[in-house]
Amino acid sequence: MTAYLLKRLTIAALTLVLASMVVFAVMEILPGDPARLMLGLNASADQVEVLRNQMGLNAPLLLRYLHWVAGLLSLDFGRSYTYSVPVIDLVRERIAVSLPLALIALALSTIIAIPVGVFSASRQGRAGDTLAMGAAQLGVAVPNFWFALMLIYLFAVWLRLVPAGGFPGWSAGIWTALKSLILPAVALALPQAAILARVARSALIEVLNEDYIRTARAKGLPYRAVLWRHALRNAMIPVLTILGLQFAFLLAGTIIIENVFYLPGLGRLIFQAITQRDLIVVESIVMLLVAAVILINLLVDFSYAIVDPRLRGRQ
Amino acid sequence: MSLLEIENLSLTIGATPILKGVELTIAPGEVVGLVGESGSGKSMTALTIMQLLPHLARTEGRVIFDGIDILKATEDQMCALRGDDIGMVFQEPMTALNPVKTIGEQVAEGIRWHTKAGRAEAEERARKILDRVGLPEAKFPLSRYPHELSGGQRQRVVIAIACALKPKLLIADEPTTALDVVLQAQILDLLRDLVRENRMGLLLISHDLAVVTEMADRLTILRHGEVTEAGDTARTLSEQQHPYTRELALASMHVPARPKKHLAGSAKPLLEVDGVGRDYPSRRASLFRPAQPIRAVDDVSLTIEPAQSVALVGRSGCGKSTLARMILALDKPTAGTIRFRGEAITGKPEQALKPARRDMQVVFQDPYGSFDPRQKVEKLVAEPLHLLEKQLAKAERREMIAHALDEVGLGPRDMGKYPHEFSGGQRQRLSIARAIITRPKLVVADEPVSALDVSIRAQILDLFAELNQKLGIAYLFITHDLTVARAMADEVLVMHEGKIVERGKTGDVLDHPRSEAAQALVAAAPDLHRAIARKMQEQG
């Protein structure tokens, strides 16, 4: 077991290092000199050169990379060109919105998808299955911002249950803050849930045809007990894989959804930073998102070992 | 009174009739054998009794178990019966257990469900039954997972699950087909003892007439969903009143004619295996000690002469398939050399092996798994042709394929078909056609008939014999089935734990085995003649 976990941990760490190199390299290749950008169009070449030296932009590539990584590790992400504040302060403020949003959406999509998958698989080919999978097909096909707009119309404009957008901040009270995250979370979760439900269904159907399901039935367990106790745990392996992969899409989805709902999250920050060529902010957030995705996939790898004893090896 | 009474049972799935008017009775403590070829409806009869039939199945007739009409019982009633009064053991032990649950959980689960016992009590009872089926606590604690057990051990767990609550009826559907003969004998002994101890009724389903004859008091023979003959085992098999019974018995004991006997020492050897060994790295036990390699094949030497047929027999895991892979140059030996037609094939680059590969072909066990389902027969059978020296013209190629198909009893029209359009026996003919298309000198056949029904098996053995006589092909049969060795081989090699422990003329080795391993194999191998003789004595 420890050997497996150590191996996964090493792979995750290596992936992170490799990703940091790629992010750094891409930022190097991108056109646009940050020093010139900060000083504006009228600055002289000498002024730009002085600033470049100040910012360490003239140092050798490797040195700059190491300096950047060292900064990341000590949570010093540099200063934003446009906001003129440390990037870490910006991130800290925004992550308080984006992280809860992503986690709620992830939890929501799992809570919706697994029961729907079980429901469909146990009624394979019957009306309930067809209906549920039809809905899932729709969920995959319809873009999440459209869902978002429909949700705003229904719950904010018409029923007036929740605000249509904006975020009052956690200081306004947990419930008030959560209320403005509900709709965005649902809009993010629905398409994910649709994909996950389809995966859960097909994984379950495959498992239900296995010999050991027949053995469990021959023991006298009713169909439902076999489904929940024997089939579901085996079907979790592909479901977990997709869950890990989906997390990256979820993060990408926040960029759109945060814009639709005017949420001051990381997604909107990165969007603004890109349009303003605030490369140091872009770089930092991309690295943060990469780290989040790698972390989630590491957790998925660990959960494989919990679900499947064959990965743990002999004791 | 009978424990189980099946009267005029008919079963259809969709529009396909599966069973037609089946009659069967089992008394408490009685062993009834249900025999038939694949597709005859044996398993469907068992699943009808369990009411675990696929969707769209419709049944008619009466199935009375212990006074309960099973065809009219509700699902709740069936759940109460299954695993408590009726236990079932399946064919494939490797997949019959849930891989993510411990064996303790899986045995205790049924006990808890039916008796409402607490966890501790159920685990105690699970421990007892696991001890009873030969899995003692010291080596097999409840916390073991299925992947940590061998096939035979897993089948014992399945039997423990089925027998945990001392059922009145046990249904065993080909319980030993996936096991080697020694394990088969052990599992059959265990079933026999459990029947005696608990006065269980046992419905033993098998395609193997010898196994059923050894075990059963009475026989029911099924063909195309109909009972052709039923009665006491000894009488049924000694009188063989029904022609199908006779056909089955003859096919089980079939020995193909090979008028041209092979004369040993008549030519220089075709294949020489000299001191060959194969080590596999094992998991290291500690960080500081290097891992001890597992020796799968240990210092094996053998020779095969042209047109000679040699059987390599041994239990599963003895290293016979590893040896075959090395002979076929699909795996590299860690010691020794292999020479084919006087030339070493060990340590040669792939390009240099081409002539050897052309003259050395293989037939695998599973006629279902060894073909790409999306390719046509023409392409599949022609696969080895790229090994030929010259590129063939299209017409020439087709002619060779047609010829090969003709030699194995198929027609040129079969070229355009896909593998799924053939039966199991026909597919094995296809793999033989693929093997002989390059006119090889040696064919290695790894359990070539163990997945086939007895009558098909007899035909395939005839085909092997015919090709040996006509084309002078030498064979290396890899098998755990001694009847194949007896039917086909001039010489038998017995392999045990990586070593060849005995070799000699087929009759000598199989009738007078000297080594312990060979004696164990011969004693465990079911033999129809012996089994009938024994039953005749028992049943008068």
Contacts between the chains, C-beta under 8 A, distances in Angstrom:
chain1	res1	chain2	res2	distance
A	210	B	95	6.5
A	211	B	90	6.3
A	211	B	92	5.7
A	211	B	95	4.1
A	211	B	96	4.9
A	212	B	95	6.5
A	212	B	96	5.8
A	212	B	97	5.5
A	212	B	98	4.3
A	212	B	99	7.5
A	214	B	52	6.6
A	214	B	90	6.8
A	214	B	96	7.7
A	215	B	90	6.6
A	215	B	96	4.9
A	215	B	97	6.7
A	215	B	98	7.5
A	215	B	106	7.9
A	215	B	158	6.6
A	215	B	161	6.7
A	216	B	98	6.9
A	216	B	109	7.7
A	217	B	50	7.9
A	217	B	52	5.6
A	217	B	82	7.0
A	218	B	50	6.2
A	218	B	52	6.9
A	218	B	82	5.7
A	218	B	83	6.1
A	218	B	87	7.2
A	218	B	88	4.3
A	218	B	90	7.9
A	218	B	161	7.9
A	218	B	162	7.1
A	219	B	82	6.7
A	219	B	83	3.8
A	219	B	109	6.3
A	219	B	110	3.8
A	219	B	113	6.8
A	219	B	161	6.2
A	220	B	79	5.0
A	220	B	80	6.7
A	220	B	81	7.2
A	220	B	82	4.0
A	220	B	83	3.4
A	220	B	84	5.8
A	220	B	110	6.1
A	220	B	113	5.9
A	220	B	114	6.0
A	221	B	79	7.1
A	221	B	83	7.6
A	221	B	109	7.2
A	221	B	110	7.6
A	221	B	113	6.0
A	222	B	75	7.2
A	222	B	76	7.7
A	222	B	79	5.1
A	223	B	75	7.9
A	225	B	113	7.8
A	229	B	109	7.8
A	230	B	98	5.3
A	230	B	101	7.4
A	233	B	100	5.2
A	233	B	101	7.9
A	234	B	98	7.1
A	234	B	99	7.1
A	234	B	100	5.9
A	307	B	100	6.4
A	308	B	99	7.2
A	308	B	100	5.9
A	309	B	99	7.3
A	309	B	100	6.1
A	309	B	102	7.9
A	309	B	145	4.5
A	309	B	147	7.2
A	310	B	99	6.2
A	310	B	145	7.3
A	310	B	147	5.0
A	313	B	283	7.7
A	314	B	148	6.1
A	314	B	283	7.6
